[in-house]
Amino acid sequence: MSEKLQKVLARSGVGSRREMEDYISAGRVNVDGKVARLGDRVTEHQVIRVDGHVVKVATETEQVCRVIAYHKPEGEICSRTDPDGRPTVFDRLPKIKGARWIAIGRLDINTSGLLLFTTDGELANRLMHPKFEVEREYAVRVFGDVTDAILQKLRTGVELEDGKASFKKIKAGGGEGINRWYNVVLTEGRNREVRRMWESQGTVVNRLIRVRYGDLLLPKHLPAGGYAEYPLDEVNYLRKMVHLPLETETLAKPEDRDERRRRMASIKRAVRKHQVTSKLAEKSPAAKPEPRPAKSESQKRPAKPKTGGGKPRSRIGSA
């Protein structure tokens, strides 16, 4: 039985279905020695190459779907590589054989919080598709005078340059003065949508944290820059939500409290090491300004005389 080429590539873990469509359009995919085109259908017996490398085609029964939660810190971008050398969300993910991690949606560089990754491109594609209306909840700190009229307008919908947008829910979360926290819920993932909605009302978002995706919460025990794999129940919760067959096995290993504590300590050490390495790279000689030329004796000011008196979570999804 034949299937669409982009769907087969996504299920095999090469990337999301949208990414695969871009690859095919760019001529990067080859089937049985011929450049593929959008709309091509393939069987599991055909030889598929991406950028010259043979893809191990996985059937629905062969692939074990894996999902991890990543606590994205501010300052990381959601790309595999960056020409400017900025850190990416893929830098510290665990290495896996025969598959690759695919980000389920994106968070902009100044947004932190829960970001999901999977090895199943079809699962990633469906979770990102607006028709499934998967809830995303954010904690937002807003600077500005927020009135009841503004909140009502954000609930009913505001016009953005790419169409109308609205929050499904808004809940006040406290704060002082004109810096206030709110929890807001969306069912789509347009670029910088939360920020643009608040900015359309004359306010500014100065902190933005994703705290929930569907029913999965940002684990309280997970440090910024850390990750944890979901067990089978949480993986199947996501698959059921987007009408995919349920998994029967998992590669996630069960942990007791001591094992989890040791793993979290290891993650924290790795995060600190990564931060130190990044700071050292920023301070490398290539980035340092050239030293100023030394002043001549005639340019030096006479020293002033010294004066006295100087003094020297349980399951990850339920956290």
C-alpha positions as CSV (number, residue, x, y, z in Angstrom):
1,M,0.0,0.0,0.0
2,S,1.4,3.4,-1.0
3,E,1.4,6.5,1.2
4,K,2.3,10.1,0.6
5,L,6.1,10.7,0.6
6,Q,6.1,13.4,3.2
7,K,4.0,11.3,5.6
8,V,6.4,8.4,5.3
9,L,9.4,10.6,6.0
10,A,7.8,12.2,9.0
11,R,6.9,8.9,10.5
12,S,10.5,7.7,10.0
13,G,11.7,10.6,12.1
14,V,13.4,12.7,9.5
15,G,11.3,15.8,10.4
16,S,7.8,17.1,10.7
17,R,5.5,16.7,7.7
18,R,5.7,20.5,6.9
19,E,9.5,20.3,7.0
20,M,9.4,17.3,4.6
21,E,7.2,19.2,2.2
22,D,9.8,21.9,2.1
23,Y,12.6,19.4,1.6
24,I,10.7,17.8,-1.4
25,S,10.0,21.3,-2.9
26,A,13.7,22.1,-2.6
27,G,14.7,18.9,-4.5
28,R,16.4,17.4,-1.5
29,V,14.5,14.1,-1.6
30,N,15.2,11.3,-4.1
31,V,13.1,8.1,-4.7
32,D,14.6,5.2,-6.6
33,G,17.2,7.5,-8.2
34,K,14.7,10.2,-9.3
35,V,14.1,13.6,-7.7
36,A,10.8,13.5,-5.8
37,R,7.9,15.9,-6.2
38,L,5.1,17.0,-3.9
39,G,2.2,14.5,-4.3
40,D,4.4,11.5,-4.9
41,R,3.4,8.3,-3.2
42,V,5.8,5.5,-2.1
43,T,5.8,2.0,-0.7
44,E,8.1,0.7,2.1
45,H,10.1,-1.3,-0.6
46,Q,11.3,1.8,-2.5
47,V,14.7,3.4,-1.8
48,I,14.3,7.0,-0.4
49,R,17.3,9.3,0.0
50,V,17.3,12.7,1.8
51,D,20.4,14.9,0.9
52,G,22.0,11.7,-0.5
53,H,21.5,9.6,2.7
54,V,19.3,6.5,2.6
55,V,16.3,6.8,4.9
56,K,15.3,3.7,7.0
57,V,11.6,3.7,6.3
58,A,9.6,2.8,9.4
59,T,6.1,1.3,9.3
60,E,3.5,2.3,11.9
61,T,4.1,-1.0,13.8
62,E,7.9,-0.8,13.8
63,Q,8.5,2.6,15.2
64,V,8.4,3.3,19.0
65,C,7.0,6.8,19.5
66,R,9.0,8.7,22.1
67,V,8.1,12.1,23.6
68,I,10.2,14.3,25.9
69,A,9.5,17.5,27.9
70,Y,12.2,20.2,27.7
71,H,12.3,23.2,30.0
72,K,13.4,25.8,27.5
73,P,15.3,28.8,29.0
74,E,15.2,32.3,27.5
75,G,18.0,32.9,25.0
76,E,17.7,29.6,23.0
77,I,16.3,29.4,19.5
78,C,14.1,26.6,18.1
79,S,16.4,25.7,15.1
80,R,18.9,22.9,14.7
81,T,21.7,25.3,13.8
82,D,22.2,29.1,13.9
83,P,24.6,31.0,11.6
84,D,25.1,33.5,14.5
85,G,26.2,30.8,16.9
86,R,23.4,31.3,19.4
87,P,22.4,28.2,21.5
88,T,19.5,26.1,20.3
89,V,17.0,23.9,22.0
90,F,18.6,20.8,20.4
91,D,22.0,21.4,22.0
92,R,21.4,19.4,25.1
93,L,18.8,16.8,24.0
94,P,19.7,13.1,24.5
95,K,21.4,11.4,21.5
96,I,19.3,8.7,19.9
97,K,20.1,6.1,17.1
98,G,18.0,5.7,14.0
99,A,15.8,8.7,14.7
100,R,15.9,12.4,15.5
101,W,14.0,14.7,17.9
102,I,11.3,16.8,16.2
103,A,10.1,19.9,18.0
104,I,6.3,20.1,18.5
105,G,5.8,23.8,17.8
106,R,8.2,26.6,18.7
107,L,8.9,29.2,21.4
108,D,10.6,32.4,20.5
109,I,14.0,33.3,21.8
110,N,12.6,35.4,24.7
111,T,10.0,32.8,25.8
112,S,10.7,30.0,28.3
113,G,8.8,27.0,29.5
114,L,7.5,23.7,28.3
115,L,8.5,22.5,24.8
116,L,7.7,19.0,23.6
117,F,9.9,16.8,21.3
118,T,9.0,13.5,19.6
119,T,10.5,11.0,17.3
120,D,7.2,10.7,15.4
121,G,6.9,13.4,12.7
122,E,3.2,12.5,12.1
123,L,2.4,13.1,15.8
124,A,4.3,16.4,15.7
125,N,2.4,17.5,12.6
126,R,-1.1,16.7,14.1
127,L,-0.4,18.3,17.4
128,M,0.6,21.5,15.6
129,H,-2.4,21.5,13.3
130,P,-5.1,24.0,14.3
131,K,-8.0,21.6,13.6
132,F,-7.1,19.6,16.7
133,E,-7.3,22.7,18.9
134,V,-4.7,21.5,21.5
135,E,-4.6,24.0,24.4
136,R,-1.4,25.9,25.2
137,E,-1.3,27.8,28.5
138,Y,1.1,30.6,29.2
139,A,2.0,32.6,32.3
140,V,2.4,36.2,31.1
141,R,3.7,39.3,33.0
142,V,2.2,42.4,31.4
143,F,3.5,45.9,31.8
144,G,0.7,48.5,31.3
145,D,-2.7,49.6,32.4
146,V,-4.9,46.5,31.8
147,T,-8.6,47.3,32.1
148,D,-11.7,45.0,32.1
149,A,-12.5,46.3,28.6
150,I,-9.0,45.2,27.3
151,L,-9.5,41.7,28.8
152,Q,-12.9,41.4,27.2
153,K,-11.5,42.4,23.9
154,L,-8.7,39.8,24.1
155,R,-11.4,37.2,24.9
156,T,-13.7,38.1,22.0
157,G,-10.8,38.7,19.5
158,V,-8.4,41.3,18.2
159,E,-7.3,41.8,14.6
160,L,-3.7,41.0,13.9
161,E,-1.8,41.3,10.6
162,D,-2.4,37.6,9.9
163,G,-6.0,37.4,11.0
164,K,-8.2,37.6,14.1
165,A,-7.0,36.0,17.3
166,S,-8.4,35.5,20.8
167,F,-7.6,33.9,24.1
168,K,-9.8,31.0,25.1
169,K,-9.3,31.8,28.8
170,I,-7.7,34.6,30.8
171,K,-7.1,34.4,34.5
172,A,-5.5,37.1,36.7
173,G,-2.4,35.8,38.5
174,G,-1.4,38.7,40.8
175,G,1.4,41.3,40.7
176,E,1.9,44.9,41.8
177,G,1.5,48.3,40.2
178,I,1.4,48.1,36.4
179,N,3.3,44.8,36.3
180,R,0.7,42.1,36.4
181,W,0.6,38.3,35.8
182,Y,-2.0,36.6,33.8
183,N,-2.6,33.0,32.7
184,V,-3.9,32.8,29.1
185,V,-4.9,29.8,27.0
186,L,-4.7,29.5,23.2
187,T,-5.6,26.6,20.8
188,E,-3.2,27.6,18.0
189,G,0.5,28.4,17.7
190,R,1.0,31.4,15.4
191,N,4.3,33.3,15.5
192,R,4.6,35.5,18.7
193,E,0.8,35.4,18.9
194,V,0.6,36.0,22.7
195,R,2.9,39.0,22.6
196,R,1.2,40.5,19.5
197,M,-2.2,40.2,21.1
198,W,-1.2,42.1,24.2
199,E,0.8,44.7,22.2
200,S,-2.3,45.4,20.1
201,Q,-3.9,46.8,23.3
202,G,-1.0,49.1,24.1
203,T,0.7,46.9,26.7
204,V,4.1,45.1,26.7
205,V,4.9,41.5,27.7
206,N,8.1,41.4,29.7
207,R,7.9,37.7,30.8
208,L,6.3,34.8,28.9
209,I,6.4,31.2,30.1
210,R,4.6,28.2,28.6
211,V,3.3,26.2,31.6
212,R,1.0,23.6,29.9
213,Y,0.5,21.8,26.6
214,G,-2.8,19.9,26.5
215,D,-3.1,18.4,29.9
216,L,0.7,18.1,30.4
217,L,2.2,20.6,32.8
218,L,5.7,22.0,33.0
219,P,7.3,19.6,35.5
220,K,8.2,21.5,38.7
221,H,11.3,19.4,39.3
222,L,12.7,20.1,35.8
223,P,15.4,22.8,35.8
224,A,15.7,25.2,32.9
225,G,17.7,23.5,30.2
226,G,16.7,20.0,31.5
227,Y,14.6,17.3,29.8
228,A,12.6,14.2,30.9
229,E,11.0,11.4,28.9
230,Y,7.3,10.8,29.2
231,P,6.1,7.3,30.1
232,L,3.6,5.3,28.0
233,D,0.4,6.7,29.4
234,E,1.4,10.3,28.6
235,V,2.6,9.4,25.1
236,N,-0.8,7.7,24.4
237,Y,-2.7,10.6,25.8
238,L,-1.1,12.8,23.1
239,R,-1.7,10.2,20.4
240,K,-5.3,9.7,21.3
241,M,-5.9,13.4,21.3
242,V,-5.0,13.6,17.6
243,H,-6.5,10.2,16.6
244,L,-3.3,8.2,16.1
245,P,-3.1,4.5,17.1
246,L,-1.9,3.9,20.7
247,E,1.6,2.6,21.5
248,T,2.0,-0.7,23.2
249,E,5.7,-0.3,24.3
250,T,8.0,2.5,25.5
251,L,11.7,3.1,25.8
252,A,11.3,5.3,28.9
253,K,12.8,3.7,32.0
254,P,10.8,3.9,35.3
255,E,12.6,5.8,38.0
256,D,12.3,5.8,41.8
257,R,12.8,9.1,43.8
258,D,16.6,8.6,44.3
259,E,17.2,7.8,40.6
260,R,15.2,10.9,39.6
261,R,17.1,13.0,42.1
262,R,20.5,11.8,40.7
263,R,19.4,12.4,37.1
264,M,18.2,15.9,37.9
265,A,21.5,16.7,39.6
266,S,23.3,15.5,36.6
267,I,21.2,17.7,34.3
268,K,21.9,20.7,36.5
269,R,25.6,20.1,36.3
270,A,25.4,19.8,32.5
271,V,23.4,23.0,32.3
272,R,25.9,24.9,34.4
273,K,28.8,23.6,32.4
274,H,27.0,24.6,29.1
275,Q,26.4,28.1,30.5
276,V,30.0,28.5,31.5
277,T,31.2,27.3,28.1
278,S,28.9,29.7,26.3
279,K,30.2,32.6,28.5
280,L,33.8,31.7,27.8
281,A,33.1,31.6,24.1
282,E,31.6,35.1,24.2
283,K,34.7,36.3,26.0
284,S,37.1,34.7,23.6
285,P,40.0,36.8,22.2
286,A,38.3,37.1,18.8
287,A,35.4,38.9,20.6
288,K,37.5,41.2,22.7
289,P,38.2,44.7,21.6
290,E,41.8,45.6,20.8
291,P,43.7,47.1,23.7
292,R,44.2,50.9,23.8
293,P,47.7,52.2,23.1
294,A,49.7,53.1,26.2
295,K,49.9,56.7,27.1
296,S,53.2,58.5,26.8
297,E,54.9,60.0,29.9
298,S,53.7,63.5,28.9
299,Q,50.1,62.3,28.7
300,K,50.1,60.7,32.1
301,R,48.4,62.6,34.9
302,P,50.4,63.1,38.2
303,A,49.3,60.6,40.9
304,K,47.1,62.1,43.6
305,P,48.5,62.0,47.2
306,K,46.9,59.3,49.3
307,T,44.7,60.3,52.2
308,G,44.1,58.3,55.3
309,G,40.9,56.8,56.6
310,G,40.3,54.2,53.7
311,K,38.9,50.8,54.7
312,P,40.1,48.0,53.0
313,R,7.5,15.2,40.2
314,S,5.9,11.1,40.5
315,R,5.1,11.0,36.7
316,I,6.3,13.8,34.7
317,G,2.9,14.8,33.4
318,S,1.4,15.2,36.9
319,A,4.0,17.6,38.4
